[in-house]
């Protein structure tokens, strides 16, 4: 990835969320990595019902959803967000930060290459590593989390691209008790960042662009800070986080509430389960 195309690096804005990839839950899901939000899933059938409700919520709100087959050899394969980042005109394939997850990527890369004809495929190479879950976009401002899954070499490749394009990248250090940047923050709209106390501060993000704001939530509602904003003033949120729900409803958003309990047990959040493209 030494030569970047003259394209804007971006996760998808709300107005671009028309198509998404999800991936079925594998029979080995009970062995998924779990160190942060949970101690490991215990009920695969319940997890599958919750995942189906997730896919249905996207479909019912205007998103064309494609479900890829599970990989029984990769317990975490449902968490597709980490494997690819679709950008304007090309696809970034990072080196996932946990070695056990690197075999999940080929079917996702193949699907995107087939369905995004003309997009340029950019593939990271070690020692750079990055999970898609560490990239957050607010308008044309980009944030990346330096975490156990995203290292300085990966951040450097991302910075090279954005510097080449004249765009700003801000780096946040993710605390040891959190997995990813998007595990603890999200953009329910294109001008709001939702983040939890005890993990990040407003200062972590720096000065906000005009018209944008950071809304801090109680530390105990950290999991609720991961949301999926959709067109039409809709936002998907996890069940059980009343402050998050009340705050977003007061902003005029229509909250779609999903039970994610078994997904959470595998350290997964809403955004983890889809790639918009």
C-alpha positions as CSV (number, residue, x, y, z in Angstrom):
1,X,0.0,0.0,0.0
2,X,2.7,2.5,-1.0
3,X,0.7,4.3,-3.6
4,X,-2.8,5.5,-2.7
5,X,-5.4,6.5,-5.3
6,X,-6.8,10.0,-5.2
7,X,-9.9,8.9,-3.3
8,X,-11.4,9.9,0.0
9,X,-10.9,7.4,2.8
10,X,-14.2,6.9,4.5
11,X,-16.4,4.7,6.4
12,X,-19.9,5.0,5.0
13,X,-22.1,8.0,5.7
14,X,-25.7,7.7,6.6
15,X,-26.8,8.5,3.0
16,X,-24.7,5.7,1.7
17,X,-26.1,2.9,3.8
18,X,-28.1,1.1,1.2
19,X,-26.3,-2.2,1.1
20,X,-24.7,-4.4,3.8
21,X,-22.9,-7.7,4.2
22,X,-23.6,-9.8,7.3
23,X,-22.3,-13.3,8.0
24,X,-24.0,-16.2,9.7
25,X,-23.0,-17.4,13.1
26,X,-20.8,-20.5,13.1
27,X,-21.4,-23.6,15.1
28,X,-18.2,-22.8,16.9
29,X,-19.4,-19.4,18.1
30,X,-19.2,-20.5,21.8
31,X,-15.4,-20.3,21.4
32,X,-15.4,-16.7,20.2
33,X,-12.9,-14.4,21.7
34,X,-14.3,-12.7,24.9
35,X,-12.4,-10.5,27.2
36,X,-14.2,-7.2,27.5
37,X,-18.1,-7.2,27.5
38,X,-18.6,-10.9,28.1
39,X,-17.2,-14.3,29.1
40,X,-18.3,-16.1,25.9
41,X,-21.7,-17.0,24.3
42,X,-23.6,-19.8,25.9
43,X,-26.6,-20.2,23.6
44,X,-25.9,-20.4,19.8
45,X,-29.6,-20.7,18.9
46,X,-30.5,-17.5,20.8
47,X,-27.5,-15.8,19.2
48,X,-28.8,-16.8,15.8
49,X,-32.2,-15.5,16.6
50,X,-30.7,-12.2,17.7
51,X,-28.5,-12.0,14.6
52,X,-31.6,-12.7,12.4
53,X,-33.5,-9.9,14.1
54,X,-30.5,-7.6,13.5
55,X,-30.5,-8.5,9.8
56,X,-34.2,-8.0,9.6
57,X,-33.9,-4.6,11.2
58,X,-31.5,-3.5,8.5
59,X,-33.7,-5.0,5.7
60,X,-36.9,-3.4,7.1
61,X,-35.2,0.0,7.1
62,X,-34.1,0.1,3.5
63,X,-30.8,-1.8,3.6
64,X,-30.3,-4.6,1.0
65,X,-28.6,-7.3,3.2
66,X,-26.5,-10.1,1.8
67,X,-25.7,-12.9,4.2
68,X,-22.5,-14.8,3.7
69,X,-22.1,-18.4,4.9
70,X,-20.4,-19.0,8.3
71,X,-17.0,-20.4,8.5
72,X,-17.1,-23.2,11.1
73,X,-13.3,-22.9,11.7
74,X,-13.6,-19.3,12.7
75,X,-15.8,-18.6,15.8
76,X,-15.7,-14.8,15.3
77,X,-16.6,-14.8,11.6
78,X,-19.9,-13.1,12.3
79,X,-18.0,-9.9,13.2
80,X,-17.4,-8.8,9.6
81,X,-16.7,-5.1,10.4
82,X,-13.1,-5.8,11.2
83,X,-12.3,-7.5,7.9
84,X,-12.8,-4.8,5.3
85,X,-13.5,-1.0,5.1
86,X,-15.3,0.1,2.0
87,X,-14.1,3.5,0.9
88,X,-15.0,5.8,-2.0
89,X,-13.9,3.8,-5.0
90,X,-11.8,1.2,-3.3
91,X,-11.8,-1.4,-0.5
92,X,-9.2,-1.5,2.3
93,X,-8.4,-5.0,3.5
94,X,-6.5,-4.6,6.8
95,X,-4.5,-7.2,8.6
96,X,-6.8,-8.1,11.5
97,X,-5.2,-7.6,14.9
98,X,-5.8,-11.0,16.3
99,X,-4.0,-13.7,14.3
100,X,-6.8,-16.2,14.8
101,X,-9.2,-14.0,12.8
102,X,-7.1,-13.5,9.6
103,X,-8.6,-16.5,7.9
104,X,-12.0,-14.9,8.0
105,X,-11.2,-12.3,5.3
106,X,-11.0,-14.1,1.9
107,X,-14.7,-14.7,1.3
108,X,-15.5,-11.1,2.3
109,X,-12.7,-9.8,0.0
110,X,-14.0,-12.0,-2.8
111,X,-17.6,-10.8,-2.4
112,X,-16.6,-7.1,-2.4
113,X,-14.3,-7.6,-5.4
114,X,-17.1,-9.2,-7.3
115,X,-19.8,-6.7,-6.4
116,X,-17.8,-3.5,-6.5
117,X,-16.5,-3.7,-10.0
118,X,-14.0,-0.9,-10.7
119,X,-13.1,-0.4,-7.1
120,X,-9.4,-0.6,-6.2
121,X,-8.5,-3.2,-3.7
122,X,-5.8,-2.1,-1.2
123,X,-4.4,-4.7,1.1
124,X,-2.3,-4.0,4.2
125,X,0.7,-6.2,4.8
126,X,2.3,-7.0,8.2
127,X,3.7,-5.6,10.4
128,X,0.8,-3.2,9.9
129,X,-2.4,-4.4,11.5
130,X,-5.8,-2.8,12.0
131,X,-9.3,-3.9,12.8
132,X,-12.1,-2.1,10.9
133,X,-13.7,-1.6,14.4
134,X,-11.0,1.0,15.2
135,X,-12.1,3.4,12.4
136,X,-14.7,6.1,13.1
137,X,-15.9,8.8,10.7
138,X,-17.6,12.0,11.5
139,X,-18.4,13.8,8.3
140,X,-15.0,14.2,6.7
141,X,-13.1,13.9,9.9
142,X,-11.5,10.6,10.7
143,X,-10.6,8.9,14.0
144,X,-8.6,5.8,14.5
145,X,-8.1,3.9,17.8
146,X,-4.6,2.8,18.8
147,X,-5.6,-0.5,20.5
148,X,-4.5,-4.1,21.0
149,X,-5.8,-4.7,17.5
150,X,-4.5,-1.6,15.6
151,X,-0.9,-0.7,15.8
152,X,1.2,2.3,14.8
153,X,2.2,0.7,11.5
154,X,-1.4,0.3,10.5
155,X,-2.2,3.9,11.6
156,X,0.8,5.1,9.6
157,X,-0.6,3.6,6.4
158,X,-3.9,5.2,7.1
159,X,-2.3,8.5,7.8
160,X,-0.3,8.4,4.6
161,X,-3.5,8.1,2.6
162,X,-5.3,10.9,4.4
163,X,-2.3,13.2,4.4
164,X,-1.9,12.7,0.7
165,X,-5.5,13.7,0.3
166,X,-5.3,16.7,2.6
167,X,-7.6,15.2,5.2
168,X,-7.2,15.1,9.0
169,X,-6.8,11.9,11.0
170,X,-6.9,12.0,14.8
171,X,-5.6,9.1,16.9
172,X,-7.2,8.1,20.1
173,X,-5.5,5.7,22.6
174,X,-8.0,3.0,23.5
175,X,-7.9,2.1,27.2
176,X,-6.9,-1.4,28.2
177,X,-10.4,-2.2,29.3
178,X,-11.9,-1.6,25.8
179,X,-11.5,-3.6,22.6
180,X,-12.0,-1.1,19.8
181,X,-12.8,2.6,19.2
182,X,-16.3,1.6,17.9
183,X,-16.8,-0.7,20.9
184,X,-17.1,2.5,23.0
185,X,-18.1,5.2,20.5
186,X,-20.3,5.6,17.4
187,X,-21.9,8.2,15.2
188,X,-25.7,7.8,15.4
189,X,-25.9,10.8,13.0
190,X,-23.4,12.4,10.8
191,X,-22.8,15.2,13.4
192,X,-23.0,13.4,16.8
193,X,-20.4,11.2,18.5
194,X,-21.7,9.1,21.4
195,X,-19.0,8.1,23.9
196,X,-18.9,6.8,27.5
197,X,-17.4,8.3,30.6
198,X,-14.6,6.3,32.1
199,X,-13.3,5.3,28.6
200,X,-12.9,8.5,26.6
201,X,-13.3,12.2,27.3
202,X,-14.5,15.0,24.9
203,X,-10.8,16.0,24.8
204,X,-9.9,12.6,23.4
205,X,-11.6,13.7,20.1
206,X,-10.2,17.2,20.0
207,X,-12.1,20.2,18.8
208,X,-15.3,19.4,16.9
209,X,-16.3,20.8,13.5
210,X,-19.0,23.4,13.5
211,X,-22.4,21.8,14.0
212,X,-21.0,18.6,15.5
213,X,-21.0,17.5,19.1
214,X,-19.8,14.8,21.5
215,X,-22.4,13.5,23.9
216,X,-21.1,11.6,26.9
217,X,-23.0,8.7,28.4
218,X,-22.7,7.1,31.8
219,X,-19.9,4.6,32.1
220,X,-22.3,1.8,32.9
221,X,-23.9,2.3,29.5
222,X,-20.7,1.9,27.5
223,X,-22.2,-0.9,25.4
224,X,-25.1,1.2,24.4
225,X,-22.7,3.8,22.9
226,X,-22.3,1.5,19.9
227,X,-25.2,2.4,17.5
228,X,-26.0,2.3,13.8
229,X,-27.4,5.4,12.4
230,X,-29.7,5.0,9.4
231,X,-31.4,7.4,7.0
232,X,-34.7,8.8,8.0
233,X,-33.7,9.8,11.5
234,X,-33.5,6.2,12.6
235,X,-30.9,4.6,14.8
236,X,-30.4,1.0,15.9
237,X,-29.4,0.7,19.6
238,X,-29.0,-2.3,21.9
239,X,-31.6,-3.2,24.5
240,X,-31.0,-2.1,28.1
241,X,-29.5,1.3,27.9
242,X,-32.1,3.8,28.9
243,X,-29.9,6.9,29.0
244,X,-28.7,6.3,25.5
245,X,-32.3,5.7,24.3
246,X,-33.6,8.8,26.1
247,X,-30.8,11.0,24.8
248,X,-31.2,9.9,21.2
249,X,-35.0,10.3,21.3
250,X,-34.6,13.8,22.6
251,X,-32.4,14.5,19.5
252,X,-35.4,13.5,17.4
253,X,-34.2,10.0,16.5
254,X,-36.4,7.0,16.2
255,X,-34.7,4.2,18.1
256,X,-34.9,0.6,16.9
257,X,-34.1,-1.5,19.9
258,X,-32.5,-5.0,19.6
259,X,-31.5,-7.6,22.1
260,X,-27.8,-8.2,21.6
261,X,-27.1,-10.2,24.8
262,X,-25.4,-13.2,23.2
263,X,-23.5,-11.1,20.7
264,X,-22.3,-9.0,23.6
265,X,-21.0,-12.2,25.4
266,X,-18.6,-12.5,22.5
267,X,-17.5,-8.9,22.8
268,X,-19.5,-8.0,19.7
269,X,-21.5,-4.9,19.2
270,X,-24.0,-3.7,16.6
271,X,-21.5,-2.3,14.2
272,X,-19.3,-5.4,14.4
273,X,-21.9,-7.4,12.5
274,X,-22.1,-5.6,9.2
275,X,-20.1,-3.9,6.4
276,X,-21.9,-1.2,4.5
277,X,-20.8,-1.0,0.9
